[in-house]
Each structure stands twice: as C-alpha cells, then as structure tokens.
Amino acid sequence: MASLGKSIARFDVKDKATGAALYPGDFNRPNQLYMKVLFSDRPHAIVKAIDTSEAEAMAGVIAVLTARDVPVNEYGLGIADQPVLCGPGSSKPYADRVRFVGDQVALVVAESNEIADAARKKIKVNYEDLPLVTEMENALKDQTLLHPDRETNLMLHYKIRHGDVEEAFKKCDVIVEGEYRTPMQEHAYLQPEAGISYYDEEGRITVVVAGQWAHEDREQIAHSLGLPEEKIRVIYPAIGGAFGGREDMSVQIVLALATMRLHERGIDRPVKIIWTREESIIGHHKRHAYKLWAKWGATKDGKVLAAKVDILADGGAYMYTTNKVQGNATLMCSGPYEIPNVYVDSRSVYTNNIPGGAFRGFGGPQGAFEAEMQMNHLAEALGMDPVELRMRNLIDDDSILSVNTKPPKGVTIKSVMASCAERSGWQKTEDGWQRPALMPGEGVVKRGRGVACGYKNVGFSFGYAENSTAILDLYGDQEIEKAVLHHAGADVGQGAHTVLRQIVAEELNIPVEKVEMIGSDTGFSGNAGSSSASRMTFMGGNAVLGAAKLALKKWQETDDRPLTVEYKYLAPPTQPYDQETGESYPNVSYGYVAETVELEVDTETGEIHLLKILCADDVGRAINPMQVEGQIEGALIQAAGYTILENFIQKDGKVLTNMLSNYLIPTVLDIPDEVESVILEFAEPNGPYGARGMAEMPYLPLAPAIMAAMHDATGVWFHEFPLTPERVLRGLGKIK
C-alpha cells in the first residue's frame, strides 16, 4: 500500500484538464454584484479630491467606495505601509498619496461588470503630481520622500562583516570585480486576480480568492476592516499559478470591504471581481530589480579568500516582502562556498515603480547570479575548470557560512555538483575536473556550454517561528476506511495536496484513494503557513506526518470512532541578522542544485537557442517523482524566460509592457531541445521521510549558467539580462 516514491497523478489533474475545476473567477452566486477598481494610473501624486457623484448617479450603480470607507486604511506583509484605498478621508497619515500606477483609489459596485466599468470612468479625481523617484540611486539621495513619515527612502540595510576582507585581498593572487544588473519579472500566471465575497451561514465575511497563505489573507482583511479574525473566512479553490505573485493582497481586502459596507446599508448580495490582464500586470508586485557590485579574490590554487559585495534593490512603492527577499539575497550573494572573509552591504529603497516582492527563489536568483558570475570570472582568470574551482570551495556540514555559523546538517552540494558534472561529461582526473569538448556550431552560429550551482533556504527564515498545523479525521470500525485531512496550505499548481495525501496514506498504510482532503479553507483548518519558500512539502509534510502518527496511535489506543487529531509542527529555531555583523543562524534547511547549459547563438541575429539543460537537484526524498520532475522543468523554463525573453519596461513610473503581446514569455517554441532532470535523494535530517522542498532550487543557477555558455560561445561576458537579440548584438559589437 506504500505510496511514497510513486508518481501518482495529481488528484486535480482531470478536473483541470477537462475544465471542471473551478477557479475564483468561475464562482457565481445568486443575485451577485460586480466590482471594478479605479487604479491611480499616476506614479506619484496627492489625491486632492474625488468626485463620485456622476458615477453614483448612473442606473445600476449600487455603491462607490473611497478611502473614507476603509476602517483601518493600511496593510502590508512586512510593515503596514500601504493604504487599501488612496485618497482623502482616512486617519492614516499620507494615505492621500498614490505612489505607483497600481495604487487603488476607488471601488465601483454595480449590477453588471459593464456598468461598473462605465461608472469607473466617470469618477473625477483631482491629482497634485509630485516629483518622481524611479532610479534606485536617486532614491538614496532622499530629495523626494515617498513616505514622509519615514524620513528616508531606505527601506532596510543588512550587513555582513565576516573576517577581514581588505587584509585577505592582499593575500590573493587573482582578484575579479564585476557589476551586475538583474531585471524585474512579471509572474504571468494563467489566472488573473479574481474572487467573490459574501456573508456565509455563520455570519462571516467569506472571500473566495486565489492566494498563497489563507490565514495571512484573513489577518490582513480583518486588520483593514477593524474586525476580529474569526469574522473573516478565506477559501482558496483551484489556483491558476502563483510563483510568489499571490503572496500580497490584490482583491482580497476590497472584496471584503465592499461586502461589509453593503451589508451595513441593508444590501446582502455577493460581490464579484475579475481583473483584466492589464490590471493584473500593474496591480501586483514583480521580481525585484537588483544592482550588484562584487569584488572577489582567490589564491592561485583556487581557494577563494575574500568576497565583497554591494547590493541595491528596487523595492518599489511599498515594502511587501522586500525584507524577506533582501534577506535571502544577502546570504546567497556569496554562494554555497566557504569564504573566510565576506563583507556585504545590502540595501533596498522605495521608488515610484511597481513594488518588488516574492517571486520563485525570492532574492536567491539575484544573489546567485552575482556569486556564480564571480566564480566563473575567477575560473577564467585562474585558467581553471569552473567545476574544479567550485569543488575546491563548496561548503559541507562543518563549514562556517558568511553569517559565522554552520549550516544545518545535511549539506550535499558537493555531491550534487559532482553528479551534475559527471552526467554532463566532465571527467575527474589527477589534475582535477576537466570539461568535455563541445561540437562547434556552423558559420555564424556559435555553440557554448556553461555551469553554475546554488543553494536556497527551505522554509521561512531569520527568526520567524516556523510552524504548520494539520487536522486529521479517521473513519471506520476495525480498520481505517477513510481519512480526511484538513490543511490550509495552498496548492498553486505544484501538487502539494497530492503529496500531503501520499504522506497520510504512507503513514496509515492505506491506499491513497482512501485519503480525502479539505484544503485551503480557514473555516475548517489551522494555520498551515504560506505556500512559498519551497516550504509546503517540508513544513506541511511534517505537520501532516505528525498528525498521521498521532491519529494512528489514538486509533490503536481507543475505540472511539470517528476520531480527530490536530498536530502543529514547530521547526527548529532560526535567528535574524545581527544589525552590525550579520551573524545569525538564518534557516532550518537548504536545497542544493547544479546545472549545465548547452546553447547556440546566432551572431548575426542575436537569437539564442537552448540545446540542453541538465539540472541535478537534491530533493531529499522524492515523494512523487513525476511532480518533482515537473517542478524542475517548470522552474527551468520560467528561469529561461527571465534570462532571455522577459523584458519588463517601465518609463517614468508607467508600465510600457502591460500586455502579454508586448511582454513576451516562453512558448513551446522557446523551450530547450532537451531537459535532463537528475533527481538526487540525500535525506534531509528534519524533512518528512527525508524530503526537502525543491520547487525554487532549479531556478537559481540558470541565468549564470547561460551567461557562461554565452561566453564559451562568443568570448563575451554579459552582466545584464534579459538577453534579447538587441542586447546580444550590442554586446557582440554588432550594433551600437
């Protein structure tokens, strides 16, 4: 009956394939109303006045809501620095300001979507434009403050001071410096933001929406509405992708606000909203744009002695999850290497751009790009194979990280790197690792191969009391006939609910078909935490495993049927950065990954063709190998889009790429000819059955591996991406 290690098809796959699955936009209730949001479309201004009279007078318009209708006009995952609605009339200081084009100014509720849209256009807003701050370097000057109550545009500043880098540089035989820029990226999930809200039979404001942390959504809604959390219920149905883009609020609070205010007027009708793609692109956060400067030094035998890194991140208009993203980038910018001397200054600033926030790998890809580029530059300067250089510096269980503590037990990056190299044709000789020859391209088409590796935290970090709760019901008489799992963790398409059911089935020794699940409903589940940070298999899995063990024990000890147990898993503690030195124990677990890339580049057109990506990923234990392989492939394609195609453009705070016709994401014609997924299973000591989270790991090394392959093919290093044909040709000196 064992279900562990089996490639069981996801339980939602048939409904999603046939169209039977209901996403938030598919939900309808009798006598429902429709809502539209008036976005600011201004990157920086004071809302002097809002005239809603013409909109309110339209036939079919039920209500128009503004800032004065929000009980507690603030929210935010990091800090509560964002108004729910921007404009006059609320008690929050400076809530009358809009700070990016996606700020929400007013809500229109009407009998139809068309009426709501037409009424929205009749709202007259008097703006007083303010000076723009769109460049990170200018933000640091504090000449124009986005949040005057903060007295600075500097969101945060993390430091690492490990050893003495200046003395160490004196002992280095080779020193390389580089400046790197990583771009913003749109999540481009299939399902735009949508939802419906209503009062349920217990008098709770119920919001059916897509998100990544149902209980956090509930907390944010309750805070802004000035209500106890038990008066709010959040339900996630099928979710059409997330990738971190649903970490923050979009329609959750405004849906609940409309339902509450209508109820106060004696109108108890559901309220529904569906954003257009253009609204989605301006209305939720993006991957942070980063500028990274680095100086690394090594001895002639390939020992890296010092790394000095300066990081500047565009946080955009509000904090969102910038603190978490920046925390990861600060750690990952020195790579999975034991470097005895590390000096990092890592800052994020407010600008009038769309906010930066969580996106697959949050902060890891930016930090890894700089670290792996520096390693490849060092390898070139030393005349050493890039795999050999890495193997001489990779961490193990007894290494001291840049934060002056050892990593959690179970470090496997050396084994992962070796497996990746061997499967890619590298040979280990007496002189070290040697790369294989690559068949050259023809004519103007050049071929190259590149390598990179990385590591990424699993679970929340830096002092957060990481936890997850599961509830399990067992039914039957002499033997278990059915198990019902209550777990609030979001399945955003990664198959988490299937894996959790497999864990229950494994521990109870019953067929997985006998395990049912009530998922992502705060009315029936405890807090499971967010489906982010590659944590759901690790944290949710440990909670479910604990519940299954407890339920089985109770089943064997009592005749009470049915029975219910609740189990809360608490992860080992972590520590935040020391403000001056950065010393900390930041994470409970890591995932380890290494990749090689083979590509062709047409030196006349600048077009890149990915021939093969090999990704070796330590997953601890592959509970569902097919899903693991799917996550590897999905992450690689998404990272390839980030590196080659996806050119998110803002000018003067306005988004120029606000449609999928001008913001290009990978299609079937852009995927590599071959992807080889190497699934390694070195047990994570604290993971359920040894499993690690892994959905983000394959993303991290791809951009630097592609850059290394481009250098191998052309002799040119690219320090900025996406590698659009124009940027490639400019780098090759073909155009100015």
MARVEX-708033 format. One record per residue (C-alpha): x, y, z. Coordinates in steps of 0.1 Angstrom, whole numbers, padded with zeros to 4 digits, always signed. Layout:
N
XYZ ...
***
This chain:
736
+0000+0000+0000 +0030+0023+0002 +0025+0055-0017 +0059+0071-0010 +0081+0074-0041 +0053+0067-0065 +0044+0090-0094 +0007+0093-0085 -0012+0116-0108 -0024+0148-0091 -0059+0145-0078 -0069+0177-0095 -0055+0169-0129 -0086+0155-0146 -0108+0184-0135 -0082+0209-0146 -0077+0192-0180 -0115+0190-0187 -0124+0224-0174 -0144+0211-0145 -0121+0227-0119 -0135+0260-0105 -0111+0289-0102 -0121+0321-0083 -0134+0337-0115 -0157+0308-0121 -0177+0312-0089 -0211+0328-0092 -0238+0332-0066 -0275+0342-0070 -0281+0380-0072 -0244+0388-0073 -0230+0423-0080 -0198+0432-0098 -0169+0454-0088 -0143+0474-0106 -0113+0491-0092 -0102+0526-0102 -0064+0525-0103 -0043+0557-0099 -0026+0555-0133 -0003+0581-0117 +0031+0570-0102 +0033+0598-0076 +0006+0623-0066 -0016+0636-0038 -0053+0629-0043 -0067+0663-0036 -0104+0654-0042 -0125+0626-0056 -0159+0634-0072 -0180+0602-0074 -0214+0619-0079 -0217+0612-0116 -0208+0576-0112 -0232+0571-0082 -0260+0586-0103 -0257+0560-0130 -0285+0535-0132 -0273+0501-0119 -0246+0515-0097 -0250+0503-0061 -0221+0519-0043 -0188+0538-0049 -0163+0534-0021 -0132+0555-0014 -0106+0558+0013 -0130+0573+0038 -0149+0540+0037 -0119+0519+0050 -0120+0514+0088 -0082+0509+0091 -0067+0521+0059 -0035+0502+0059 -0020+0468+0052 +0013+0451+0044 +0031+0418+0050 +0064+0434+0061 +0051+0466+0075 +0016+0483+0072 +0029+0510+0048 +0002+0507+0021 -0033+0522+0020 -0061+0500+0010 -0076+0529-0010 -0056+0561-0016 -0073+0594-0011 -0086+0619+0015 -0108+0609+0044 -0088+0583+0063 -0069+0586+0095 -0037+0571+0082 -0010+0598+0076 -0002+0603+0040 -0028+0578+0028 -0040+0605+0004 -0009+0598-0018 -0006+0574-0047 +0029+0560-0051 +0027+0538-0081 +0004+0533-0111 -0013+0503-0094 -0025+0521-0063 -0062+0516-0058 -0083+0548-0055 -0119+0539-0056 -0143+0509-0060 -0175+0507-0080 -0201+0481-0072 -0228+0477-0098 -0254+0453-0113 -0231+0443-0141 -0194+0444-0150 -0202+0467-0179 -0220+0492-0157 -0192+0491-0131 -0166+0498-0158 -0186+0526-0173 -0191+0542-0139 -0155+0539-0130 -0146+0561-0160 -0170+0588-0146 -0151+0592-0113 -0132+0625-0113 -0100+0626-0094 -0081+0658-0088 -0044+0650-0085 -0014+0671-0075 +0015+0655-0091 +0047+0650-0071 +0083+0646-0083 +0091+0611-0095 +0117+0588-0079 +0123+0559-0104 +0160+0553-0102 +0175+0534-0072 +0205+0557-0069 +0183+0588-0068 +0161+0573-0042 +0191+0571-0018 +0195+0609-0020 +0162+0614-0001 +0154+0646-0020 +0118+0634-0026 +0104+0611+0001 +0078+0586-0009 +0068+0581+0027 +0074+0614+0045 +0067+0598+0079 +0097+0575+0074 +0122+0604+0068 +0142+0583+0043 +0136+0562+0011 +0159+0535+0025 +0137+0505+0034 +0164+0484+0050 +0201+0478+0052 +0216+0444+0060 +0253+0439+0067 +0276+0410+0068 +0311+0415+0084 +0329+0382+0084 +0367+0382+0088 +0388+0410+0073 +0383+0413+0035 +0409+0440+0029 +0437+0420+0046 +0425+0389+0027 +0427+0407-0007 +0464+0414+0000 +0469+0376+0000 +0450+0369-0032 +0468+0361-0064 +0437+0369-0085 +0410+0395-0079 +0380+0400-0101 +0354+0428-0100 +0321+0430-0117 +0289+0450-0117 +0256+0431-0125 +0220+0441-0130 +0191+0417-0128 +0156+0428-0141 +0121+0429-0129 +0099+0400-0139 +0062+0396-0142 +0047+0364-0128 +0024+0360-0157 +0003+0333-0140 -0025+0319-0161 -0053+0331-0138 -0056+0369-0133 -0067+0381-0099 -0104+0374-0092 -0128+0365-0064 -0162+0367-0049 -0172+0377-0013 -0204+0372+0007 -0216+0365+0042 -0217+0328+0050 -0243+0310+0071 -0223+0318+0103 -0222+0355+0096 -0186+0356+0085 -0174+0377+0056 -0163+0350+0032 -0138+0357+0004 -0132+0331-0023 -0099+0340-0039 -0065+0327-0050 -0036+0333-0027 -0007+0316-0011 -0014+0319+0026 -0051+0318+0035 -0047+0327+0072 -0024+0356+0064 -0051+0369+0039 -0076+0366+0067 -0054+0385+0091 -0048+0413+0066 -0085+0416+0058 -0095+0416+0094 -0070+0443+0103 -0081+0467+0075 -0118+0462+0083 -0113+0465+0120 -0129+0431+0127 -0119+0401+0147 -0102+0374+0126 -0130+0349+0134 -0154+0372+0115 -0135+0366+0083 -0133+0333+0063 -0109+0328+0033 -0113+0300+0008 -0089+0290-0020 -0105+0269-0048 -0083+0259-0078 -0054+0284-0082 -0041+0292-0116 -0004+0297-0107 +0012+0319-0081 +0051+0319-0080 +0051+0344-0052 +0028+0368-0070 -0001+0360-0048 +0018+0365-0015 +0005+0400-0013 -0030+0415-0014 -0048+0423-0046 -0086+0419-0044 -0089+0402-0010 -0094+0433+0012 -0115+0453-0013 -0139+0424-0019 -0145+0421+0019 -0148+0458+0023 -0175+0461-0003 -0194+0432+0012 -0192+0447+0047 -0202+0482+0036 -0232+0469+0015 -0244+0448+0045 -0244+0480+0066 -0267+0495+0040 -0290+0465+0042 -0277+0450+0009 -0267+0414+0014 -0256+0405-0021 -0224+0387-0032 -0197+0409-0049 -0175+0395-0077 -0144+0409-0094 -0121+0397-0122 -0091+0417-0132 -0081+0420-0168 -0046+0410-0178 -0035+0447-0180 -0049+0453-0145 -0031+0422-0132 +0002+0434-0146 +0001+0468-0130 -0018+0456-0099 +0006+0431-0083 +0042+0432-0075 +0072+0420-0096 +0105+0403-0090 +0129+0430-0077 +0153+0446-0100 +0188+0445-0085 +0222+0462-0090 +0251+0442-0076 +0287+0451-0074 +0313+0425-0064 +0350+0421-0058 +0362+0385-0051 +0398+0372-0046 +0414+0338-0047 +0448+0322-0044 +0465+0306-0074 +0455+0272-0062 +0418+0282-0064 +0409+0289-0028 +0385+0319-0026 +0397+0340+0003 +0375+0371+0001 +0342+0384-0012 +0330+0420-0010 +0295+0427-0023 +0273+0458-0025 +0236+0452-0033 +0210+0477-0042 +0174+0466-0047 +0144+0485-0061 +0117+0479-0035 +0091+0500-0054 +0064+0519-0037 +0058+0496-0007 +0076+0471+0015 +0056+0440+0005 +0081+0411+0011 +0112+0431+0003 +0127+0423+0038 +0125+0386+0032 +0137+0388-0004 +0167+0410+0006 +0175+0387+0035 +0180+0358+0011 +0199+0378-0015 +0223+0390+0013 +0231+0354+0022 +0231+0339-0013 +0254+0366-0028 +0285+0347-0016 +0272+0315-0029 +0274+0280-0015 +0310+0285-0007 +0331+0286+0024 +0348+0320+0021 +0366+0331+0053 +0362+0368+0046 +0330+0383+0035 +0318+0419+0035 +0283+0427+0023 +0262+0459+0023 +0227+0451+0011 +0201+0478+0008 +0165+0482-0006 +0149+0516-0015 +0115+0530-0021 +0108+0542-0056 +0077+0551-0077 +0080+0518-0096 +0057+0488-0091 +0066+0472-0058 +0091+0444-0057 +0080+0412-0039 +0082+0375-0037 +0089+0356-0069 +0102+0320-0072 +0135+0319-0054 +0129+0354-0038 +0163+0370-0037 +0181+0338-0044 +0183+0342-0082 +0197+0378-0079 +0223+0368-0053 +0232+0336-0071 +0237+0354-0104 +0264+0377-0090 +0280+0348-0070 +0282+0324-0099 +0293+0350-0123 +0321+0359-0100 +0331+0322-0097 +0332+0319-0135 +0353+0350-0138 +0377+0337-0112 +0379+0303-0130 +0388+0322-0163 +0414+0344-0145 +0430+0313-0129 +0428+0292-0161 +0410+0266-0140 +0380+0245-0149 +0348+0261-0134 +0337+0228-0119 +0371+0222-0103 +0371+0257-0088 +0337+0252-0073 +0346+0218-0058 +0375+0234-0040 +0353+0259-0023 +0319+0243-0018 +0305+0241+0018 +0299+0209+0038 +0284+0202+0072 +0313+0217+0091 +0318+0248+0071 +0313+0283+0085 +0290+0304+0064 +0293+0342+0059 +0270+0346+0089 +0295+0330+0111 +0275+0298+0119 +0275+0263+0104 +0247+0253+0080 +0221+0228+0091 +0232+0192+0088 +0227+0175+0055 +0248+0197+0032 +0251+0179-0001 +0262+0205-0027 +0295+0187-0034 +0277+0155-0043 +0252+0175-0063 +0279+0193-0082 +0298+0161-0089 +0267+0143-0102 +0259+0173-0124 +0294+0174-0138 +0297+0136-0144 +0263+0135-0162 +0273+0164-0183 +0305+0147-0195 +0331+0162-0171 +0358+0138-0160 +0377+0137-0128 +0414+0133-0133 +0445+0135-0111 +0447+0172-0121 +0410+0178-0112 +0378+0181-0131 +0381+0185-0168 +0353+0197-0191 +0344+0177-0223 +0347+0191-0258 +0316+0206-0274 +0308+0201-0311 +0313+0235-0326 +0285+0254-0344 +0284+0262-0381 +0291+0296-0396 +0276+0325-0377 +0260+0301-0352 +0283+0295-0322 +0279+0269-0295 +0288+0271-0259 +0285+0253-0225 +0282+0268-0191 +0278+0256-0155 +0266+0271-0122 +0252+0259-0089 +0234+0272-0059 +0215+0267-0027 +0183+0281-0013 +0166+0281+0020 +0136+0258+0026 +0110+0275+0048 +0108+0308+0065 +0139+0324+0079 +0157+0349+0102 +0139+0343+0135 +0104+0335+0123 +0088+0308+0145 +0082+0285+0115 +0052+0262+0120 +0024+0244+0103 -0009+0228+0115 -0028+0198+0102 -0061+0182+0114 -0069+0146+0105 -0102+0127+0109 -0102+0089+0108 -0134+0069+0099 -0141+0031+0102 -0146+0003+0126 -0119-0023+0128 -0098-0008+0101 -0094+0027+0087 -0120+0031+0059 -0114+0068+0053 -0090+0096+0064 -0100+0132+0059 -0071+0157+0060 -0078+0194+0069 -0049+0215+0057 -0049+0252+0047 -0018+0250+0026 -0024+0264-0009 -0020+0241-0039 -0010+0267-0065 -0004+0241-0092 +0027+0224-0077 +0007+0193-0065 +0011+0199-0027 -0023+0185-0019 -0014+0152-0037 +0019+0149-0018 +0002+0156+0016 -0023+0129+0008 +0005+0105-0001 +0022+0111+0033 -0011+0103+0051 -0016+0072+0031 +0020+0061+0037 +0019+0066+0075 -0015+0050+0079 -0007+0022+0054 -0039+0027+0035 -0045+0033-0003 -0041+0069-0012 -0076+0068-0027 -0089+0065+0009 -0075+0099+0018 -0097+0129+0013 -0087+0165+0018 -0105+0197+0028 -0079+0222+0017 -0073+0259+0019 -0103+0270+0040 -0097+0290+0072 -0131+0279+0084 -0120+0242+0087 -0082+0243+0090 -0055+0256+0112 -0028+0279+0100 -0005+0260+0076 +0017+0289+0066 +0025+0301+0032 +0029+0281+0000 +0062+0298-0006 +0099+0294+0002 +0098+0258-0010 +0082+0250+0024 +0050+0232+0018 +0064+0196+0014 +0088+0202+0043 +0066+0221+0067 +0032+0210+0056 +0045+0175+0052 +0059+0174+0087 +0026+0187+0101 +0007+0160+0082 +0031+0133+0091 +0028+0143+0128 -0010+0143+0126 -0010+0108+0109 +0013+0094+0136 -0008+0109+0164 -0041+0097+0148 -0027+0061+0143 -0016+0060+0179 -0050+0072+0191 -0068+0047+0167 -0048+0018+0183 -0055+0030+0219 -0092+0038+0217 -0124+0025+0202 -0139+0060+0197 -0149+0063+0161 -0146+0085+0142 -0116+0103+0158 -0100+0137+0152 -0065+0149+0160 -0047+0182+0155 -0009+0185+0152 +0012+0216+0150 +0048+0211+0137 +0074+0235+0150 +0106+0238+0130 +0140+0243+0147 +0145+0279+0156 +0164+0305+0135 +0179+0339+0142 +0178+0372+0124 +0209+0390+0111 +0229+0409+0137 +0225+0446+0127 +0262+0452+0126 +0279+0419+0118 +0252+0399+0101 +0259+0369+0124 +0229+0346+0126 +0215+0311+0122 +0192+0321+0093 +0175+0289+0080 +0163+0255+0091 +0171+0237+0059 +0185+0242+0024 +0181+0227-0010 +0211+0222-0033 +0213+0223-0071 +0238+0224-0100 +0231+0229-0137 +0248+0228-0171 +0236+0246-0202 +0244+0239-0238 +0232+0266-0263 +0236+0281-0297 +0237+0318-0305 +0233+0333-0340 +0259+0361-0340 +0241+0378-0369 +0206+0379-0354 +0214+0377-0317 +0189+0348-0312 +0197+0322-0286 +0186+0286-0289 +0188+0264-0258 +0200+0229-0268 +0201+0212-0234 +0198+0219-0197 +0209+0193-0172 +0197+0200-0137 +0208+0179-0107 +0187+0186-0077 +0189+0171-0042 +0152+0167-0031 +0160+0146+0000 +0132+0121-0009 +0111+0123-0040 +0077+0116-0025 +0062+0120-0060 +0090+0118-0086 +0068+0129-0115 +0058+0161-0097 +0095+0167-0088 +0104+0164-0125 +0076+0188-0134 +0088+0213-0109 +0123+0211-0123 +0112+0216-0159 +0088+0244-0150 +0114+0263-0130 +0139+0260-0158 +0115+0273-0185 +0105+0302-0162 +0141+0310-0155 +0149+0308-0192 +0122+0334-0198 +0137+0356-0171 +0172+0353-0187 +0164+0355-0224 +0129+0368-0232 +0111+0388-0205 +0118+0425-0208 +0096+0443-0183 +0098+0480-0192 +0088+0510-0170 +0094+0546-0180 +0087+0575-0157 +0068+0551-0134 +0045+0539-0162 +0044+0503-0174 +0050+0500-0212 +0048+0462-0212 +0013+0458-0197 +0001+0431-0220 +0012+0396-0230 +0015+0409-0266 +0044+0431-0256 +0057+0413-0226 +0070+0380-0241 +0070+0348-0220 +0083+0314-0232 +0061+0294-0256 +0065+0259-0269 +0089+0273-0295 +0113+0286-0268 +0118+0256-0246 +0151+0237-0247 +0155+0208-0271 +0163+0186-0241 +0159+0189-0203 +0175+0162-0182 +0163+0162-0146 +0187+0144-0123 +0167+0137-0091 +0191+0130-0062 +0178+0118-0028 +0202+0126+0001 +0179+0126+0031 +0172+0159+0049 +0176+0151+0086 +0145+0172+0096 +0123+0166+0065 +0093+0143+0063 +0107+0109+0052 +0139+0129+0045 +0122+0152+0019 +0134+0187+0011 +0115+0215-0006 +0128+0219-0041 +0105+0240-0064 +0127+0271-0063 +0161+0255-0064 +0164+0248-0102 +0156+0285-0109 +0187+0299-0092 +0217+0288-0113 +0202+0290-0148 +0209+0327-0156 +0247+0325-0147 +0249+0291-0165 +0235+0307-0196 +0259+0336-0193 +0288+0312-0190 +0276+0293-0221 +0273+0326-0240 +0309+0334-0231 +0320+0300-0241 +0304+0305-0275 +0313+0341-0282 +0341+0351-0258 +0319+0379-0244 +0306+0382-0209 +0271+0396-0204 +0265+0411-0170 +0229+0422-0176 +0198+0405-0189 +0173+0396-0204 +0195+0386-0234 +0172+0400-0261 +0186+0399-0296 +0193+0436-0294 +0213+0432-0261 +0232+0403-0275 +0242+0421-0307 +0252+0452-0288 +0274+0430-0266 +0290+0414-0296 +0297+0448-0310 +0273+0444-0340 +0252+0474-0332 +0257+0505-0310 
***
